[in-house]
Amino acid sequence: MRKIIARVVSKIATTPTVSCRIACVTLATSLLAGCAFTQGSDISNPVTRKASWFSYLNADDLRVACSAGDAEGRIRIIYNADYYKEVRSFEIQPKTGFDQFDMVSRVFGPAEVSQINVDVNAPLGVFGGQEATDTLDRDSYLRLTDALQADGFGYQDRDGLRLHSDDYYWIVIGCSSQNVTLAAWTSAKDDLRALGFPAVLDELSSIERDLPQPPAAGAVKQPDPFYSKNDRDADSRHFYRTVRGNMLR
């Protein structure tokens, strides 16, 4: 992992894409189509999340910055703990000098429908959030990346793995040497309780709520439901993404 994600080379730009900002603050647009998540987007905003969740999940913004050489050492970690119960995200970004790192932890959970006028079944449309920012030292960062490596980050071949909204799963995407690495684990295929990096994350984050417990390894697994290609992006309660190389489609 220290070879996979090891050095920060420049400060991440924060200029938003104007057209996407406009689209993401428009409820009608968020209901009709998604927009790309950019470095200037606010994932804490339920409307923005609704419009750009799949782009955020695939780390489109990180990929653009990584290819430009502006995201060395950045990591995005997402925990889907049954989508309509709880979702967590962790954004780790090195500071200049690679001696300290900002880690922003967010919790998205069910909120009152009245908080925002969107379909209750639309992805994250009615979710509120909780956020905490912590500063990690170099040793803490390496402890996390070592734990990720021990769990298979950088060594997986999960091509074709399907991640369902009502499953529990982890996604980790990181940038090193202008290359993006993606890893995924799902309760439908893996023993999530055996992973080591979640405990490290939980310890480093100042969010007081414990991470939701995934199903036990021996729990009955449901077979993958049949979906047509149109269901993949459906504005409905059940949706999925599929690992294709280092992308989510």
HUGI-V404079 format. One line per field, one symbol per residue. ss: DSSP state (a for helix, b for strand, c for the rest). psi: psi as a letter, one per 30 degrees, with the letter a starting at -180 (. if undefined). Layout:
ss->???
psi->???
This chain:
ss->cccccccccccccccccaaaaaaaccaaaaaacccccccccccccaaaaaaaaaaaaccaaaaaaaacccccccbbbbbbbccccbbbbbbbbbcccccbbbbbbbbbbbccaaacccccccccccbbbbbbbbbbbaaaaaaaaaaaaacccccccccccbbbcccbbbbbbbbbccbbbbbbbbcccccaaaccaaaaaaaaccccccccccccccccccccccccaaaccccccccbbbbbccbbc
psi->effejekkflkklgkljeeeeeefgjeeefeelllkklffljffkeeeeefgeeeeefheeeeeeeffgggkfkkkkkjjijegekkkkkjkkklkfgflkkjjkkkklklkeffkilkffkjgfgkalkkkkkkkleeeeeeeeeeeefgfkfgligkfkkjkeglklkkkklkkhgkkkklkkkfffljfffkefeeeeeefkgkfklkkklllegkkkklklkklfffegkileklllkkjcglk.
